[in-house]
Amino acid sequence: QVQLVESGGGLVQAGDSVRLSCAASGGTFWSYVMGWFRQAPGKEREFVAAIDRSGSTTNYRDSVKGRFTISRDNAENTVTLQMNSLKPDDTAVYYCAASRTTQAMGALPGPYLYDYWGQGTQVTVSS
């Protein structure tokens, strides 16, 4: 069982940067594919980024490529999402998630591929 706790959200202006962190405990962090999802009001939860177990491979949805960077520190049991050039469309609750399957590194993995979830952190981008 893995517990995930996100931090770092807030209210920012368009063009600003935000760094989200996710701290994991209670499991073998290095054995999980880690991902970030987001959910805007009235919309389904959507994939944002994922990173494989070693941190050598990453995957992003097209709308955040070149602006967001996912990274992990297996020694510290943390995964980070650096978000630059934020847009109002990035406004959402952001969730950290852990998966036991490499299928979670697919093109647009669904939330069902992830086994553990954090409580979410709100990111609001004003225009």
Buried (B, 14 or more C-beta within 10 A) or exposed (E): EBEBEBEBBEEBEEEBEBEBBBBBEEBEBEEBBBBBBBBEEEEEBBBBBBBBBEBEEBBBBEEBEEBBBBBBEBEEBBBBBBBBEBBEEBBBBBBBBBBBEEEBBEEEBBBEBBBBBBEBBEBBBEE
